[in-house]
Amino acid sequence: MARINQNYDKLAAGYLFPEIARRTNAFLESNPGAQVLRLGIGDTTEPIVSSVLDGLKEGVDALGSSESYSGYGPSEGISPLRDGLAKLYSERGLSLDPSEFFVSDGAKSDSANIQGIFSDD
């Protein structure tokens, strides 16, 4: 029978982001002239640039044809993205191989997926 990991009982109540918002708002009330650069939840503040929209549209169109349909991509990220990242860093003086990049959809998924490296016992 599956059992819940007892360490879950040690977690503090509440979700992290509401607590960050509460503390940020308290800080801003105490420091009305302060500017806060929010690097938390990932809410967007500007429209998506046209080059990104064009790429998204191209990708969606490719999924609509059996000749170009790709299904799930590789778990470490698609090669063009990893190649592009290596090129970007190379332009900044860092030599990195595309195989050194792992592109994921975020920390929550990675945190959940890490359980795969542990044994069943």
Secondary structure, 3 states (H helix, E strand, C coil): CCCCCHHHHHCCCCCHHHHHHHHHHHHHHHCCCCCCCCCCCCCCCCCCCHHHHHHHHHHHHHHCCCCCCCCCCCCCCCHHHHHHHHHHHHCCCCCCCHHHCCCCCCHHHHHHHHHHHCCCC
